[in-house]
Amino acid sequence: MKILCSYCSGPKRSDKRPLPAINRYRSERLRDLCRRGQARGTPLYILSGHFGLLAAADPIPWYDHLLSPDEAEALSRDVAHRLRELGVTDVEYHTADVGLTPPVRPYLAAIAAACTVAGVCLTVINLDGDPS
């Protein structure tokens, strides 16, 4: 199975009840990728520094956590397990330029390591515009 994937976003809806990840994150980037994935029949997964690899519909509570470089390796192990569990063969990962947006670097490191460990093909696509 091929998936689209991108990192989560800092801006989040503050509803107290759990919301589907795609609704929790206030990110046009994620909504656009979700629409593109639906049009292509390719599901969107969101890489959360707190929850790991989330399906767009997975309900999550509000939280505030930015993945640090020290946490990327541990997250990659959990993500590799999830990739295997889901039967993912290809990940198309959409990211802001890590040189211009350093906070996304640990997310890219985590997904790259996870794909290597799980034997999954990774394609990295650099985004243009706002990395929110």
A tleap script that builds the chain and sets N, CA, C and O, in Angstrom:
source leaprc.protein.ff14SB
mol = sequence {
  NMET LYS ILE LEU CYS SER TYR CYS SER GLY
  PRO LYS ARG SER ASP LYS ARG PRO LEU PRO
  ALA ILE ASN ARG TYR ARG SER GLU ARG LEU
  ARG ASP LEU CYS ARG ARG GLY GLN ALA ARG
  GLY THR PRO LEU TYR ILE LEU SER GLY HIE
  PHE GLY LEU LEU ALA ALA ALA ASP PRO ILE
  PRO TRP TYR ASP HIE LEU LEU SER PRO ASP
  GLU ALA GLU ALA LEU SER ARG ASP VAL ALA
  HIE ARG LEU ARG GLU LEU GLY VAL THR ASP
  VAL GLU TYR HIE THR ALA ASP VAL GLY LEU
  THR PRO PRO VAL ARG PRO TYR LEU ALA ALA
  ILE ALA ALA ALA CYS THR VAL ALA GLY VAL
  CYS LEU THR VAL ILE ASN LEU ASP GLY ASP
  PRO CSER
}
set mol.1.N position { 0.846 -1.169 0.000 }
set mol.1.CA position { 0.000 0.000 0.000 }
set mol.1.C position { 0.896 1.239 0.000 }
set mol.1.O position { 1.907 1.289 0.701 }
set mol.2.N position { 0.513 2.221 -0.787 }
set mol.2.CA position { 1.206 3.510 -0.811 }
set mol.2.C position { 0.417 4.497 0.043 }
set mol.2.O position { -0.814 4.489 0.040 }
set mol.3.N position { 1.140 5.350 0.776 }
set mol.3.CA position { 0.483 6.396 1.564 }
set mol.3.C position { 1.131 7.742 1.277 }
set mol.3.O position { 2.300 7.823 0.901 }
set mol.4.N position { 0.345 8.790 1.462 }
set mol.4.CA position { 0.867 10.148 1.540 }
set mol.4.C position { 1.114 10.408 3.014 }
set mol.4.O position { 0.409 9.866 3.865 }
set mol.5.N position { 2.100 11.226 3.325 }
set mol.5.CA position { 2.407 11.512 4.719 }
set mol.5.C position { 3.005 12.906 4.819 }
set mol.5.O position { 3.690 13.368 3.907 }
set mol.6.N position { 2.739 13.563 5.928 }
set mol.6.CA position { 3.362 14.835 6.254 }
set mol.6.C position { 3.347 14.981 7.770 }
set mol.6.O position { 2.631 14.269 8.475 }
set mol.7.N position { 4.143 15.907 8.247 }
set mol.7.CA position { 4.228 16.160 9.681 }
set mol.7.C position { 2.974 16.895 10.161 }
set mol.7.O position { 2.253 17.498 9.367 }
set mol.8.N position { 2.732 16.835 11.452 }
set mol.8.CA position { 1.574 17.495 12.060 }
set mol.8.C position { 1.769 19.011 12.024 }
set mol.8.O position { 2.712 19.506 11.405 }
set mol.9.N position { 0.892 19.731 12.676 }
set mol.9.CA position { 1.047 21.191 12.708 }
set mol.9.C position { 0.910 21.698 14.131 }
set mol.9.O position { 0.222 21.097 14.956 }
set mol.10.N position { 1.574 22.810 14.407 }
set mol.10.CA position { 1.474 23.436 15.723 }
set mol.10.C position { 0.076 23.965 16.006 }
set mol.10.O position { -0.470 23.693 17.075 }
set mol.11.N position { -0.528 24.722 15.072 }
set mol.11.CA position { -1.888 25.215 15.327 }
set mol.11.C position { -2.893 24.062 15.355 }
set mol.11.O position { -2.959 23.252 14.430 }
set mol.12.N position { -3.665 24.009 16.429 }
set mol.12.CA position { -4.641 22.932 16.597 }
set mol.12.C position { -5.956 23.500 17.119 }
set mol.12.O position { -5.983 24.516 17.813 }
set mol.13.N position { -7.038 22.823 16.770 }
set mol.13.CA position { -8.324 23.162 17.380 }
set mol.13.C position { -8.244 22.768 18.846 }
set mol.13.O position { -7.652 21.746 19.191 }
set mol.14.N position { -8.840 23.581 19.704 }
set mol.14.CA position { -8.718 23.353 21.142 }
set mol.14.C position { -9.919 22.639 21.749 }
set mol.14.O position { -10.062 22.619 22.972 }
set mol.15.N position { -10.783 22.055 20.929 }
set mol.15.CA position { -11.937 21.312 21.451 }
set mol.15.C position { -11.478 20.322 22.520 }
set mol.15.O position { -10.408 19.725 22.396 }
set mol.16.N position { -12.263 20.152 23.543 }
set mol.16.CA position { -11.888 19.261 24.638 }
set mol.16.C position { -12.021 17.787 24.257 }
set mol.16.O position { -11.256 16.950 24.736 }
set mol.17.N position { -12.979 17.472 23.407 }
set mol.17.CA position { -13.178 16.077 23.022 }
set mol.17.C position { -12.181 15.694 21.920 }
set mol.17.O position { -11.715 16.561 21.181 }
set mol.18.N position { -11.854 14.406 21.807 }
set mol.18.CA position { -10.976 13.976 20.710 }
set mol.18.C position { -11.605 14.294 19.351 }
set mol.18.O position { -12.821 14.200 19.184 }
set mol.19.N position { -10.783 14.663 18.405 }
set mol.19.CA position { -11.206 14.962 17.040 }
set mol.19.C position { -10.368 14.133 16.073 }
set mol.19.O position { -9.233 13.775 16.389 }
set mol.20.N position { -10.917 13.823 14.894 }
set mol.20.CA position { -10.071 13.180 13.882 }
set mol.20.C position { -8.839 14.056 13.642 }
set mol.20.O position { -8.943 15.282 13.617 }
set mol.21.N position { -7.692 13.438 13.469 }
set mol.21.CA position { -6.436 14.180 13.317 }
set mol.21.C position { -6.551 15.257 12.245 }
set mol.21.O position { -6.061 16.368 12.444 }
set mol.22.N position { -7.178 14.959 11.125 }
set mol.22.CA position { -7.291 15.932 10.041 }
set mol.22.C position { -8.085 17.168 10.472 }
set mol.22.O position { -7.891 18.256 9.930 }
set mol.23.N position { -8.971 16.995 11.442 }
set mol.23.CA position { -9.743 18.130 11.960 }
set mol.23.C position { -9.057 18.815 13.141 }
set mol.23.O position { -9.240 20.014 13.352 }
set mol.24.N position { -8.272 18.066 13.907 }
set mol.24.CA position { -7.559 18.650 15.054 }
set mol.24.C position { -6.527 19.670 14.574 }
set mol.24.O position { -6.431 20.774 15.111 }
set mol.25.N position { -5.748 19.278 13.546 }
set mol.25.CA position { -4.697 20.162 13.052 }
set mol.25.C position { -5.294 21.245 12.162 }
set mol.25.O position { -6.062 20.960 11.244 }
set mol.26.N position { -4.934 22.473 12.445 }
set mol.26.CA position { -5.397 23.606 11.641 }
set mol.26.C position { -4.328 23.881 10.579 }
set mol.26.O position { -3.516 24.797 10.706 }
set mol.27.N position { -4.358 23.056 9.531 }
set mol.27.CA position { -3.316 23.118 8.521 }
set mol.27.C position { -3.911 22.931 7.129 }
set mol.27.O position { -4.462 21.878 6.809 }
set mol.28.N position { -3.790 23.955 6.323 }
set mol.28.CA position { -4.238 23.842 4.937 }
set mol.28.C position { -3.378 22.832 4.182 }
set mol.28.O position { -3.869 22.154 3.279 }
set mol.29.N position { -2.094 22.726 4.548 }
set mol.29.CA position { -1.209 21.737 3.942 }
set mol.29.C position { -1.780 20.334 4.095 }
set mol.29.O position { -1.848 19.577 3.127 }
set mol.30.N position { -2.190 19.988 5.313 }
set mol.30.CA position { -2.728 18.656 5.561 }
set mol.30.C position { -4.068 18.456 4.858 }
set mol.30.O position { -4.314 17.392 4.290 }
set mol.31.N position { -4.928 19.460 4.889 }
set mol.31.CA position { -6.228 19.330 4.209 }
set mol.31.C position { -6.033 19.151 2.704 }
set mol.31.O position { -6.724 18.347 2.078 }
set mol.32.N position { -5.091 19.900 2.123 }
set mol.32.CA position { -4.815 19.773 0.696 }
set mol.32.C position { -4.276 18.373 0.371 }
set mol.32.O position { -4.699 17.761 -0.610 }
set mol.33.N position { -3.360 17.873 1.178 }
set mol.33.CA position { -2.839 16.529 0.951 }
set mol.33.C position { -3.929 15.471 1.104 }
set mol.33.O position { -3.945 14.482 0.370 }
set mol.34.N position { -4.825 15.673 2.041 }
set mol.34.CA position { -5.929 14.740 2.241 }
set mol.34.C position { -6.816 14.709 0.990 }
set mol.34.O position { -7.203 13.638 0.522 }
set mol.35.N position { -7.132 15.889 0.459 }
set mol.35.CA position { -7.945 15.955 -0.768 }
set mol.35.C position { -7.222 15.272 -1.936 }
set mol.35.O position { -7.826 14.508 -2.690 }
set mol.36.N position { -5.932 15.556 -2.073 }
set mol.36.CA position { -5.164 14.936 -3.158 }
set mol.36.C position { -5.121 13.418 -3.002 }
set mol.36.O position { -5.257 12.675 -3.975 }
set mol.37.N position { -4.933 12.977 -1.776 }
set mol.37.CA position { -4.911 11.540 -1.522 }
set mol.37.C position { -6.244 10.886 -1.848 }
set mol.37.O position { -6.280 9.812 -2.447 }
set mol.38.N position { -7.331 11.523 -1.460 }
set mol.38.CA position { -8.649 10.972 -1.769 }
set mol.38.C position { -8.861 10.883 -3.273 }
set mol.38.O position { -9.422 9.900 -3.758 }
set mol.39.N position { -8.427 11.885 -4.012 }
set mol.39.CA position { -8.581 11.886 -5.466 }
set mol.39.C position { -7.758 10.770 -6.111 }
set mol.39.O position { -8.146 10.224 -7.144 }
set mol.40.N position { -6.622 10.435 -5.501 }
set mol.40.CA position { -5.735 9.398 -6.053 }
set mol.40.C position { -5.981 8.019 -5.451 }
set mol.40.O position { -5.393 7.031 -5.892 }
set mol.41.N position { -6.847 7.953 -4.448 }
set mol.41.CA position { -7.065 6.678 -3.772 }
set mol.41.C position { -5.896 6.285 -2.887 }
set mol.41.O position { -5.647 5.102 -2.655 }
set mol.42.N position { -5.175 7.296 -2.391 }
set mol.42.CA position { -4.001 7.084 -1.546 }
set mol.42.C position { -4.252 7.759 -0.198 }
set mol.42.O position { -4.400 8.980 -0.148 }
set mol.43.N position { -4.303 6.999 0.887 }
set mol.43.CA position { -4.646 7.605 2.182 }
set mol.43.C position { -3.547 8.525 2.717 }
set mol.43.O position { -2.359 8.330 2.460 }
set mol.44.N position { -3.987 9.529 3.467 }
set mol.44.CA position { -3.069 10.433 4.141 }
set mol.44.C position { -2.827 9.936 5.561 }
set mol.44.O position { -3.759 9.580 6.284 }
set mol.45.N position { -1.551 9.920 5.941 }
set mol.45.CA position { -1.145 9.668 7.319 }
set mol.45.C position { -0.361 10.887 7.789 }
set mol.45.O position { 0.353 11.526 7.016 }
set mol.46.N position { -0.510 11.191 9.062 }
set mol.46.CA position { 0.109 12.382 9.649 }
set mol.46.C position { 1.126 11.914 10.686 }
set mol.46.O position { 0.814 11.105 11.560 }
set mol.47.N position { 2.340 12.432 10.576 }
set mol.47.CA position { 3.396 12.081 11.520 }
set mol.47.C position { 3.361 13.056 12.686 }
set mol.47.O position { 3.700 14.231 12.544 }
set mol.48.N position { 2.951 12.554 13.827 }
set mol.48.CA position { 2.861 13.345 15.051 }
set mol.48.C position { 4.049 13.002 15.940 }
set mol.48.O position { 4.369 11.831 16.143 }
set mol.49.N position { 4.695 14.029 16.464 }
set mol.49.CA position { 5.794 13.813 17.390 }
set mol.49.C position { 5.342 13.207 18.700 }
set mol.49.O position { 6.156 12.671 19.451 }
set mol.50.N position { 4.060 13.286 18.981 }
set mol.50.CA position { 3.500 12.765 20.229 }
set mol.50.C position { 2.830 11.407 20.038 }
set mol.50.O position { 3.002 10.509 20.862 }
set mol.51.N position { 2.064 11.252 18.951 }
set mol.51.CA position { 1.262 10.044 18.731 }
set mol.51.C position { 1.831 9.094 17.689 }
set mol.51.O position { 1.335 7.975 17.558 }
set mol.52.N position { 2.849 9.497 16.946 }
set mol.52.CA position { 3.397 8.632 15.912 }
set mol.52.C position { 2.661 8.803 14.595 }
set mol.52.O position { 2.271 9.915 14.237 }
set mol.53.N position { 2.472 7.721 13.882 }
set mol.53.CA position { 1.855 7.753 12.561 }
set mol.53.C position { 0.345 7.599 12.694 }
set mol.53.O position { -0.154 6.544 13.084 }
set mol.54.N position { -0.372 8.670 12.364 }
set mol.54.CA position { -1.827 8.713 12.513 }
set mol.54.C position { -2.525 8.679 11.162 }
set mol.54.O position { -2.103 9.356 10.224 }
set mol.55.N position { -3.586 7.896 11.060 }
set mol.55.CA position { -4.480 8.017 9.910 }
set mol.55.C position { -5.219 9.343 10.075 }
set mol.55.O position { -5.429 9.810 11.194 }
set mol.56.N position { -5.605 9.934 8.967 }
set mol.56.CA position { -6.300 11.228 9.020 }
set mol.56.C position { -7.543 11.166 9.905 }
set mol.56.O position { -7.903 12.159 10.538 }
set mol.57.N position { -8.198 10.011 9.953 }
set mol.57.CA position { -9.441 9.870 10.722 }
set mol.57.C position { -9.217 9.478 12.185 }
set mol.57.O position { -10.175 9.468 12.959 }
set mol.58.N position { -7.998 9.160 12.583 }
set mol.58.CA position { -7.739 8.745 13.968 }
set mol.58.C position { -8.078 9.870 14.933 }
set mol.58.O position { -7.581 10.985 14.775 }
set mol.59.N position { -8.923 9.598 15.939 }
set mol.59.CA position { -9.263 10.643 16.908 }
set mol.59.C position { -8.115 10.883 17.889 }
set mol.59.O position { -7.527 9.945 18.426 }
set mol.60.N position { -7.813 12.162 18.109 }
set mol.60.CA position { -6.762 12.518 19.063 }
set mol.60.C position { -7.222 13.700 19.917 }
set mol.60.O position { -7.974 14.554 19.448 }
set mol.61.N position { -6.771 13.746 21.168 }
set mol.61.CA position { -7.079 14.893 22.015 }
set mol.61.C position { -6.147 16.060 21.665 }
set mol.61.O position { -5.199 15.902 20.895 }
set mol.62.N position { -6.429 17.212 22.234 }
set mol.62.CA position { -5.522 18.346 22.070 }
set mol.62.C position { -4.222 18.020 22.793 }
set mol.62.O position { -4.239 17.386 23.848 }
set mol.63.N position { -3.119 18.443 22.243 }
set mol.63.CA position { -1.812 18.293 22.878 }
set mol.63.C position { -0.895 19.369 22.307 }
set mol.63.O position { -1.231 20.024 21.320 }
set mol.64.N position { 0.243 19.541 22.922 }
set mol.64.CA position { 1.223 20.500 22.432 }
set mol.64.C position { 2.599 19.876 22.589 }
set mol.64.O position { 3.138 19.805 23.693 }
set mol.65.N position { 3.167 19.422 21.468 }
set mol.65.CA position { 4.481 18.785 21.528 }
set mol.65.C position { 5.160 18.923 20.179 }
set mol.65.O position { 4.610 18.505 19.160 }
set mol.66.N position { 6.339 19.500 20.162 }
set mol.66.CA position { 7.166 19.590 18.968 }
set mol.66.C position { 8.267 18.543 19.105 }
set mol.66.O position { 8.994 18.531 20.098 }
set mol.67.N position { 8.389 17.671 18.117 }
set mol.67.CA position { 9.390 16.615 18.151 }
set mol.67.C position { 10.787 17.225 18.208 }
set mol.67.O position { 11.132 18.091 17.404 }
set mol.68.N position { 11.574 16.769 19.154 }
set mol.68.CA position { 12.953 17.249 19.262 }
set mol.68.C position { 13.876 16.257 18.543 }
set mol.68.O position { 13.504 15.100 18.346 }
set mol.69.N position { 15.061 16.697 18.156 }
set mol.69.CA position { 16.008 15.775 17.510 }
set mol.69.C position { 16.318 14.548 18.369 }
set mol.69.O position { 16.528 13.459 17.836 }
set mol.70.N position { 16.349 14.714 19.693 }
set mol.70.CA position { 16.638 13.601 20.603 }
set mol.70.C position { 15.550 12.526 20.582 }
set mol.70.O position { 15.813 11.376 20.934 }
set mol.71.N position { 14.343 12.887 20.175 }
set mol.71.CA position { 13.213 11.954 20.195 }
set mol.71.C position { 12.995 11.231 18.868 }
set mol.71.O position { 12.224 10.273 18.806 }
set mol.72.N position { 13.662 11.676 17.815 }
set mol.72.CA position { 13.393 11.145 16.468 }
set mol.72.C position { 13.660 9.645 16.363 }
set mol.72.O position { 12.885 8.922 15.738 }
set mol.73.N position { 14.737 9.177 16.964 }
set mol.73.CA position { 15.070 7.753 16.851 }
set mol.73.C position { 14.009 6.872 17.502 }
set mol.73.O position { 13.579 5.880 16.913 }
set mol.74.N position { 13.586 7.226 18.710 }
set mol.74.CA position { 12.550 6.433 19.386 }
set mol.74.C position { 11.250 6.450 18.590 }
set mol.74.O position { 10.586 5.423 18.450 }
set mol.75.N position { 10.890 7.625 18.068 }
set mol.75.CA position { 9.671 7.724 17.261 }
set mol.75.C position { 9.794 6.851 16.015 }
set mol.75.O position { 8.826 6.210 15.607 }
set mol.76.N position { 10.970 6.825 15.415 }
set mol.76.CA position { 11.154 6.044 14.182 }
set mol.76.C position { 10.883 4.560 14.414 }
set mol.76.O position { 10.348 3.891 13.530 }
set mol.77.N position { 11.235 4.041 15.565 }
set mol.77.CA position { 10.972 2.620 15.862 }
set mol.77.C position { 9.476 2.346 15.906 }
set mol.77.O position { 9.005 1.349 15.358 }
set mol.78.N position { 8.724 3.238 16.563 }
set mol.78.CA position { 7.267 3.075 16.628 }
set mol.78.C position { 6.644 3.198 15.239 }
set mol.78.O position { 5.736 2.444 14.888 }
set mol.79.N position { 7.136 4.146 14.459 }
set mol.79.CA position { 6.597 4.363 13.117 }
set mol.79.C position { 6.929 3.180 12.214 }
set mol.79.O position { 6.088 2.774 11.412 }
set mol.80.N position { 8.126 2.619 12.322 }
set mol.80.CA position { 8.487 1.440 11.525 }
set mol.80.C position { 7.532 0.284 11.824 }
set mol.80.O position { 7.075 -0.406 10.914 }
set mol.81.N position { 7.240 0.085 13.096 }
set mol.81.CA position { 6.297 -0.962 13.493 }
set mol.81.C position { 4.921 -0.713 12.866 }
set mol.81.O position { 4.293 -1.634 12.344 }
set mol.82.N position { 4.468 0.523 12.921 }
set mol.82.CA position { 3.145 0.876 12.360 }
set mol.82.C position { 3.127 0.686 10.844 }
set mol.82.O position { 2.136 0.203 10.296 }
set mol.83.N position { 4.215 1.060 10.159 }
set mol.83.CA position { 4.284 0.871 8.707 }
set mol.83.C position { 4.146 -0.601 8.350 }
set mol.83.O position { 3.421 -0.959 7.422 }
set mol.84.N position { 4.844 -1.451 9.091 }
set mol.84.CA position { 4.751 -2.897 8.851 }
set mol.84.C position { 3.341 -3.403 9.125 }
set mol.84.O position { 2.778 -4.171 8.345 }
set mol.85.N position { 2.782 -2.956 10.252 }
set mol.85.CA position { 1.437 -3.368 10.658 }
set mol.85.C position { 0.397 -3.022 9.583 }
set mol.85.O position { -0.523 -3.798 9.325 }
set mol.86.N position { 0.556 -1.856 8.969 }
set mol.86.CA position { -0.389 -1.392 7.946 }
set mol.86.C position { -0.123 -2.002 6.570 }
set mol.86.O position { -0.966 -1.903 5.678 }
set mol.87.N position { 1.029 -2.627 6.390 }
set mol.87.CA position { 1.379 -3.180 5.090 }
set mol.87.C position { 1.792 -2.113 4.088 }
set mol.87.O position { 1.576 -2.265 2.885 }
set mol.88.N position { 2.387 -1.033 4.587 }
set mol.88.CA position { 2.825 0.064 3.715 }
set mol.88.C position { 4.080 -0.370 2.960 }
set mol.88.O position { 5.011 -0.930 3.539 }
set mol.89.N position { 4.082 -0.099 1.660 }
set mol.89.CA position { 5.240 -0.409 0.819 }
set mol.89.C position { 5.932 0.862 0.324 }
set mol.89.O position { 7.129 0.852 0.037 }
set mol.90.N position { 5.169 1.957 0.227 }
set mol.90.CA position { 5.691 3.220 -0.298 }
set mol.90.C position { 5.130 4.384 0.509 }
set mol.90.O position { 3.932 4.442 0.786 }
set mol.91.N position { 6.013 5.311 0.883 }
set mol.91.CA position { 5.611 6.538 1.565 }
set mol.91.C position { 6.022 7.721 0.700 }
set mol.91.O position { 7.188 7.862 0.330 }
set mol.92.N position { 5.055 8.563 0.387 }
set mol.92.CA position { 5.325 9.835 -0.286 }
set mol.92.C position { 5.221 10.897 0.805 }
set mol.92.O position { 4.126 11.281 1.216 }
set mol.93.N position { 6.387 11.363 1.268 }
set mol.93.CA position { 6.447 12.270 2.414 }
set mol.93.C position { 6.604 13.705 1.938 }
set mol.93.O position { 7.544 14.034 1.215 }
set mol.94.N position { 5.669 14.555 2.351 }
set mol.94.CA position { 5.662 15.966 1.966 }
set mol.94.C position { 6.173 16.800 3.136 }
set mol.94.O position { 5.658 16.714 4.251 }
set mol.95.N position { 7.199 17.610 2.861 }
set mol.95.CA position { 7.827 18.387 3.923 }
set mol.95.C position { 8.275 19.754 3.431 }
set mol.95.O position { 8.574 19.947 2.253 }
set mol.96.N position { 8.312 20.681 4.348 }
set mol.96.CA position { 8.945 21.963 4.069 }
set mol.96.C position { 10.447 21.717 3.955 }
set mol.96.O position { 10.950 20.706 4.445 }
set mol.97.N position { 11.148 22.620 3.323 }
set mol.97.CA position { 12.599 22.527 3.188 }
set mol.97.C position { 13.217 22.565 4.586 }
set mol.97.O position { 13.043 23.540 5.317 }
set mol.98.N position { 13.941 21.502 4.957 }
set mol.98.CA position { 14.500 21.429 6.309 }
set mol.98.C position { 15.575 22.484 6.547 }
set mol.98.O position { 15.853 22.827 7.696 }
set mol.99.N position { 16.181 23.001 5.489 }
set mol.99.CA position { 17.147 24.080 5.635 }
set mol.99.C position { 16.487 25.399 5.985 }
set mol.99.O position { 17.054 26.218 6.709 }
set mol.100.N position { 15.291 25.597 5.468 }
set mol.100.CA position { 14.550 26.837 5.720 }
set mol.100.C position { 13.631 26.736 6.930 }
set mol.100.O position { 13.276 27.750 7.531 }
set mol.101.N position { 13.248 25.523 7.287 }
set mol.101.CA position { 12.312 25.296 8.390 }
set mol.101.C position { 12.882 24.206 9.301 }
set mol.101.O position { 12.409 23.070 9.275 }
set mol.102.N position { 13.901 24.545 10.112 }
set mol.102.CA position { 14.581 23.532 10.932 }
set mol.102.C position { 13.680 22.682 11.837 }
set mol.102.O position { 14.009 21.517 12.059 }
set mol.103.N position { 12.550 23.202 12.377 }
set mol.103.CA position { 11.739 22.346 13.248 }
set mol.103.C position { 11.188 21.091 12.573 }
set mol.103.O position { 10.790 20.155 13.267 }
set mol.104.N position { 11.154 21.044 11.233 }
set mol.104.CA position { 10.634 19.840 10.567 }
set mol.104.C position { 11.720 18.776 10.373 }
set mol.104.O position { 11.412 17.646 9.995 }
set mol.105.N position { 12.973 19.122 10.625 }
set mol.105.CA position { 14.082 18.183 10.417 }
set mol.105.C position { 13.927 16.884 11.213 }
set mol.105.O position { 14.137 15.814 10.641 }
set mol.106.N position { 13.568 16.920 12.518 }
set mol.106.CA position { 13.426 15.648 13.242 }
set mol.106.C position { 12.311 14.756 12.681 }
set mol.106.O position { 12.404 13.530 12.750 }
set mol.107.N position { 11.272 15.363 12.134 }
set mol.107.CA position { 10.184 14.575 11.549 }
set mol.107.C position { 10.693 13.834 10.303 }
set mol.107.O position { 10.393 12.656 10.113 }
set mol.108.N position { 11.449 14.518 9.474 }
set mol.108.CA position { 12.020 13.880 8.290 }
set mol.108.C position { 12.991 12.777 8.705 }
set mol.108.O position { 12.989 11.696 8.117 }
set mol.109.N position { 13.811 13.042 9.704 }
set mol.109.CA position { 14.749 12.023 10.187 }
set mol.109.C position { 13.996 10.787 10.687 }
set mol.109.O position { 14.406 9.658 10.419 }
set mol.110.N position { 12.902 11.002 11.408 }
set mol.110.CA position { 12.130 9.881 11.956 }
set mol.110.C position { 11.485 9.050 10.856 }
set mol.110.O position { 11.551 7.822 10.893 }
set mol.111.N position { 10.865 9.698 9.880 }
set mol.111.CA position { 10.199 8.921 8.817 }
set mol.111.C position { 11.235 8.228 7.944 }
set mol.111.O position { 11.006 7.104 7.498 }
set mol.112.N position { 12.370 8.873 7.692 }
set mol.112.CA position { 13.415 8.245 6.881 }
set mol.112.C position { 13.960 6.997 7.572 }
set mol.112.O position { 14.115 5.952 6.941 }
set mol.113.N position { 14.249 7.107 8.861 }
set mol.113.CA position { 14.765 5.955 9.611 }
set mol.113.C position { 13.718 4.846 9.682 }
set mol.113.O position { 14.052 3.670 9.536 }
set mol.114.N position { 12.465 5.207 9.903 }
set mol.114.CA position { 11.389 4.216 9.985 }
set mol.114.C position { 11.249 3.451 8.671 }
set mol.114.O position { 11.100 2.229 8.668 }
set mol.115.N position { 11.299 4.175 7.564 }
set mol.115.CA position { 11.170 3.525 6.255 }
set mol.115.C position { 12.343 2.584 5.997 }
set mol.115.O position { 12.156 1.498 5.449 }
set mol.116.N position { 13.547 2.990 6.387 }
set mol.116.CA position { 14.715 2.134 6.222 }
set mol.116.C position { 14.552 0.846 7.013 }
set mol.116.O position { 14.763 -0.246 6.486 }
set mol.117.N position { 14.177 0.977 8.281 }
set mol.117.CA position { 14.012 -0.194 9.150 }
set mol.117.C position { 12.898 -1.110 8.645 }
set mol.117.O position { 13.031 -2.332 8.695 }
set mol.118.N position { 11.795 -0.523 8.157 }
set mol.118.CA position { 10.639 -1.309 7.715 }
set mol.118.C position { 10.774 -1.803 6.273 }
set mol.118.O position { 9.931 -2.566 5.801 }
set mol.119.N position { 11.825 -1.375 5.571 }
set mol.119.CA position { 11.992 -1.784 4.184 }
set mol.119.C position { 10.968 -1.158 3.256 }
set mol.119.O position { 10.506 -1.782 2.300 }
set mol.120.N position { 10.620 0.086 3.554 }
set mol.120.CA position { 9.596 0.820 2.792 }
set mol.120.C position { 10.279 1.853 1.912 }
set mol.120.O position { 11.219 2.523 2.342 }
set mol.121.N position { 9.804 1.981 0.680 }
set mol.121.CA position { 10.348 2.979 -0.250 }
set mol.121.C position { 9.860 4.367 0.166 }
set mol.121.O position { 8.661 4.573 0.354 }
set mol.122.N position { 10.772 5.305 0.309 }
set mol.122.CA position { 10.442 6.676 0.716 }
set mol.122.C position { 10.750 7.638 -0.418 }
set mol.122.O position { 11.853 7.643 -0.964 }
set mol.123.N position { 9.754 8.457 -0.767 }
set mol.123.CA position { 9.933 9.562 -1.700 }
set mol.123.C position { 9.659 10.839 -0.927 }
set mol.123.O position { 8.585 10.990 -0.343 }
set mol.124.N position { 10.613 11.759 -0.915 }
set mol.124.CA position { 10.456 13.023 -0.193 }
set mol.124.C position { 10.120 14.114 -1.196 }
set mol.124.O position { 10.823 14.305 -2.188 }
set mol.125.N position { 9.041 14.822 -0.921 }
set mol.125.CA position { 8.600 15.922 -1.771 }
set mol.125.C position { 8.682 17.201 -0.959 }
set mol.125.O position { 8.017 17.338 0.068 }
set mol.126.N position { 9.517 18.154 -1.431 }
set mol.126.CA position { 9.619 19.448 -0.762 }
set mol.126.C position { 8.444 20.318 -1.158 }
set mol.126.O position { 8.106 20.436 -2.336 }
set mol.127.N position { 7.833 20.920 -0.168 }
set mol.127.CA position { 6.672 21.782 -0.384 }
set mol.127.C position { 7.099 23.196 -0.727 }
set mol.127.O position { 8.146 23.663 -0.280 }
set mol.128.N position { 6.300 23.861 -1.507 }
set mol.128.CA position { 6.482 25.293 -1.749 }
set mol.128.C position { 5.511 26.022 -0.843 }
set mol.128.O position { 4.452 25.493 -0.507 }
set mol.129.N position { 5.863 27.222 -0.451 }
set mol.129.CA position { 4.931 28.040 0.328 }
set mol.129.C position { 5.009 27.794 1.812 }
set mol.129.O position { 6.031 27.354 2.338 }
set mol.130.N position { 3.912 28.086 2.476 }
set mol.130.CA position { 3.807 28.070 3.934 }
set mol.130.C position { 3.908 26.655 4.477 }
set mol.130.O position { 3.112 25.804 4.079 }
set mol.131.N position { 4.857 26.361 5.374 }
set mol.131.CA position { 5.025 25.032 5.925 }
set mol.131.C position { 4.130 24.750 7.124 }
set mol.131.O position { 4.367 23.772 7.832 }
set mol.132.N position { 3.105 25.573 7.381 }
set mol.132.CA position { 2.269 25.362 8.574 }
set mol.132.C position { 1.440 24.109 8.487 }
set mol.132.O position { 0.689 23.799 9.412 }
savepdb mol mol.pdb
quit
